[in-house]
Amino acid sequence: MSAYDVIIVGGGLIGGSIAFELSSEKLRVVLLDRQEPGREASWAAAGMLSPGPDSPESAALVPLGIESLRLYPEFVAAIEEASGKSTDFARNGTFEVFRGPQAENARDKMVAELHHAGLAAAAMSANEARKHEPSLGPDARAVAWLPEESTVDPRLLMEAVLAAATQCGAEIRANCAVESLLYEGGACTGVIAGGQKIAAKHVVVAAGSFCSTIADAAHEANSHRQPHLRQYAPVHPIRGQMLALHSTTVHLKKVLRSQHGYLVPRRDGRIIAGSTLEDAGFVKQVTPQGVRQILDAALELAPALADAKIVEEWSGLRPGTQDLLPIIGPTDIAGLWLATGHYRNGILLAPATAKIMRDWIVDGKSDFNTESFSPLRFATAKSYAQVNRSAS
């Protein structure tokens, strides 16, 4: 049986970033992914780094988002130095666009809410915004300028993170699906992956939407002894369809976003347009309805994109939770940790999540208040640890 200090289950940006942080501390880390690492939600993302709340339910996420955005320049610098790869991180700001007769009121309300949350924002007229982005559509009535928002190319970032983690000594195993977790004496002591037992003092489950597949395997294998991982990580997939456009006439410098969609410029000239929010299970596909929805929103923001070429279309599965908040931190089972359920914010929250997990595992505590994100908030039945204590 091979043994490590830490096993990380899931090779997306969250898992890869944790692997980088922990291997930088000279821990023996192995990262296991069911396919090629980084090919799920991280690969599909647009790369907007926006810490503002996108719904009333996500207000609790704002402090974590602000902290993660603050960490991003340092995080990117460390990743790029260790890997020698660019991530295309850019802080060019975002124009939030409002339409209709109540546009100015809606904008002013958003600006006030962002100020209250400690975020930079300014009211701007649509005409003033067009001086910076001439492609902004004529139906725009008001704009909120969000100067601190940034972007990154998630695919480049994913490559750089995995290369940086490897450079620091982490072992990356592709096509190595974790079938179940191992338990001994009330503690999680490793995993079974590819029919092989792998031992570790710490197991970090960062498998996104696929946490449920691990939970089912473990539960069915020995249900009277093993916990059901879904008790701590009730994560479900939310499909998002995306398009990449290329235009010879539209050259965006900033993100354009409305309540219907967004446009994110890439350094290579592509414009990423998205996205849908669909409860479609694990079906990853692009549909005519989804494409139409995205294009309608894109043309509403920038009508000149009507002649743009669709150069790529894809979909991804976001890991959603019932309260729209991520699951980060220790469980009440020794050795079992969760870092999943980041929904639409995995790219933004990767630096803060990785630092929190590093602090917990290396120092035994985190200075950041993660109570709202605790895996224990979902536990309604007796935990595995409690059951074993009462049975012993």
N, C-alpha and C positions, 0 to 999 in steps of 0.2 A: 504494500500500500504506500503510495507516495504521500508526502506530508508537507504542508505549507503553514505559514502564519495566518494567511488570509486567502479564502476562496471567494471570488466575486462571480456571481451567477448572472450573466448578461453583459454583452459587449457593446452596448450603445454608448452614447456620450456620457451618461451618468456613471455607468460601470467603468468605462475607460478612464474617466477623470479621477474616480476613486482609486483605481489601480495606479495611476500616475502619482497621486499624493502619497499613497502608502508605500509604494516601491521607492519613492524619494526618501522615505524614512528608513530605508534598508530592510524593510520587512520582506519576507519571501511571499510573493503574491502570484497566484494563478488566476487568470480570467477565462471563464468558460462561456462559449456561445454556441447556440444550437445551429448556427449557420456561419457565414462570414460576418465577423463583428461589424457593427455599425450600419447594417443594411435594413433596419426597421425604421422606427419613428425618427431617429436622428438623421438618417439619410434623406428622409422625406420632408424635413422641416424647411421653412423659409429663412430662418435665421434672424428674425427680428428680436432685438433685446429691449423689451418694453416692460418695465416693472409696474406700470399703472394697472389698476383693477379693470378687468374687462366684464365684470359682473359684480353685483352686490355680495355674492357668496365668496368671491375671491379676495375680499378686502384683507383678510388675515394673511394673505400671501405677500402683500405689498412690502413689509419690512424685509422679508427674505429676498424679494426681487431687487430692492434697492441695494442691499448688501452685496448681492451677487454681481450686479452691474458695477458696483464700486470695485469689486475684485477683478473684473474682467481684464483690464489692461495688464495687470501683473500676471494673471493666469495665462493670458495669451503670450506674453513675453517669455514666460518660463517654458511653455509648450513649444513655442517656435525655436527657442534656443536649444532645447533638448533634442528636438526632432530635425531641425534644419528645414522645416516646411512652413510655408505661409498659410495663414488662416483667413486672410482678407477681412480682418477686423477693421471696422470703420465707424467713427462717431460723426455721422452727417446729419442726424436729427430726423424727425418725422413731421409731416403735415397731416393732422387729423382733419378730415374734410366733412363739412355738414351741408346738407341740402334742405330745401323746403322753407316755408314761411317762418318757422321757429328755429331756423339755423343758428342765429346769433345767440338766442337764449340757451339752446342746447350746448353750444360751444362754451359760453360763459359759465354754465353749470359745471362742465367737465373741467375747465381751467381751475375753478374754485375747489373742486374735489381733489384735483392733483396737488394744488398748493397745500391743502389741508393734510394730505398724505406726505408732504415734504418733497414733492417732485417739482422740477422746473417746468413751467408752461406759460405761454403768452397768447393772448387773443390777437388775431391777425385778420385783416380783411382778405377776401379772396383775390382782389386785384393786387394786393401787396404780395401774396403768395405766388401769383403768376409771374411776378418779376423774377422769382427764383426758379420756378418750375412752369415754363410757358405752356406745357402740355396739359396743365390742369383744366378740367372741363368747364364749360360755361355755366353748368347748373350748380356749381359750388357757390354757396352764399356766404360761408364763414369758415375760418380755419383756425385750429389751435396748433401753435408751434411748440414742439417738444424737443428742445435742443440737445438733451442729454441721451436721447435714445440712440442706439447703435445697431449695427448689423454685423453678421459674420457669415461666411459660407460654411454651412454645417458639414458638407461633405469634405471640404478641405480641413476643417477643424477636426473631424473624426479621424482622418488619416494622420494628422499631426499628433493627436492625443495618443493613439495606439502606438505610433512610432516613438513618442516620448516615453510612454510607460515601458516599452520594450527596452529602450536605451537605459532606463533606470533599473532594469533587472526583472521586470514583470514578465511572466510567461503567458503568452496568449494562445489559447487553443480554440481553433475554429472547428465547426461541425462536431461539436462535443456537447450534446444535449444533456442537461442534468435531469435524471429520471426521478430521483428522490433525495431527501435529506437524511443524514445519519444522526441518530441520537444515542446517547449513552449516559446513564445516571442523571437524567433530567436536563442534559445539555445537548446542544447541536454540535457535533464533532466532525462533520464533513458532509460529503455528498457521494452519490453513485452517479457516474456519468460515463456513458458508453460502456456500461457493464463493469466499470472499474471503480473501486473504492478510493476516494481521495480524502485525506484527513486534514483538518485545520483547526486552529484554536478559534478562529472567527469565520463565519459564513455570512457574506453580504449578498442578499437577493436583490438584484437590480435588473430584473428581467422584463420590466415594462408590462405590456399587455399579456405576456406569456407566463406571468407568475402562477396563474390558475392551472397551467398544465403541469407544473411542478407539484402544486398542492394536491391535485388529483392523484398523481402517481404515488406520492407519499401516503396519502390517506388510504388508498385502496390496498397498498402493500401490507400495511400493518395498522389498521384503524384503531385498535384498542390501545396502542402504545404511542403512536405518532400524532402530533397535532395536525390540524388541517390548516395549511398555510393561508388559505383564504380567510381564516379568522383574523389574521393580521393584515392581509393585503387583498381586500376584495376589489381587485382591479379588473376593468373591462375595456375592450377596444372601442375607440371612436374613430371611424374612418375619416380621413381628410384627403380630398383630391386636389391636385396641384397642376399648374401649367407653367412652362417656361416659354416666353415670347422673345422674338428678336425683331427689332424695328430699325429701319434705316433713317427714320425721321424723329423718333422719340428717344431722348437720351436723359433719363432721369438721374438726378443727383441725390435725391432724398426719397425716403419711403413715403408713399401716398396711401392713406388708410381711411376707410369709412366703416359704417356699421355693416356694410354688405360685403366688403372684401378689402384686399390690399395689393399693392405693387411694390416689389422690393428690387432695386437695381443691383446687379452684380458687376464686378469689375470687368468681366469679360464681355460686357455689353448685353447680356441676357437680362430680362425682366421677369422675376418670379411673380406669378399671379395666383392668388388663392383666396379662400379655400372653402371646402365643404365641412360640415360637422354631421356625421351620419352614424347612427347606431346600426351597423350592418354586420356585427359579429366579426369573425376573422376573414371575411371576404375582402380581399385587397384587389380592387379593380377601378378603372376609370369608366364612367358612364356618360352617355350623351347629356343627361340632365345635369350632372355635375359640371361638365365642361361648359354648358350653356350658362349655368349660374355664375361660374367664375368669370366667363367672358363678359357677361352683362355688367358685373361689378367693375371689371377692368375698364370697359368702355365708358362707364359712368364717371370714373375717375379721370381717364385720359382718352377722350374720343379718337385722338389721332392714332391710337393703336389698332384701329379698324383694319389697317393694311398690314399689321404685323404678322409674322409667321410663327405658328406654333412649332417650336423646335423639340419639345419634350412634354410628355404628360405622364403623371404617375399618381400613386396614392400611398398613404401610410396609415398605420394604426397607432393612434395616441393612447396612452394608458390613462384612462379616466377613473375617478373615484366618485362615490356618491355625494361627497361634500365639495368636490372640485379642488381639493387640497392634496399635496403630495404626502407620501408616507416615508418618513425619514427617522432613523434612529434605532435604538435597541428594543427588542421584545422582552417579555418576562421569561424567556428561555435563554439561558447563558449561551453565548456564542452565536446567537441568531440575530442578524441585523437586517433592516429593510431600507432600501433607497429606490422607491418606485412611485408610480402614480402621478407623475409630473404633468400629465395631460398636455396642455398647449405650451408649457413653459420649460420643457426639459433643457433646451439650448441655453436659455437665460439662466436657469438655476444650477447648472452644472458646477461652476466654481464654488458657490456657497455650499452646495450639497457635499461636494468632495471634501471641502475643508471641515465641515461639521463631522463627517464620518471619520476623517483623519483624527480630529480632536477626541472624539469618543473612543476610538480604538487605541490610539497611542497614549493619550493623556487621561483617559477614563472619564472625561466630561467635555461638555461644549459650553462656551460662554454665550452662545446664541440660544435664545428661548425657542425650543422646538416642540413645546407642549402641544400646539395645535396640529402638529404633523406626526405625533406619536402613533406607532402601529397599534398601541393598546386602545386607541379610541374606538376601534371597531369591535373589540372583544366583548361579546355579550354572554358567552358561556364560560365555564371554568377553563382556565388555561391549562395547557399540558403540564406546566410546572406544578400547578395547584393539584391536579389530578394525581400526579406521581407522589407528591408529598402526603396526600391523604391515603394513598394505597400502600405506602411504605411503613 
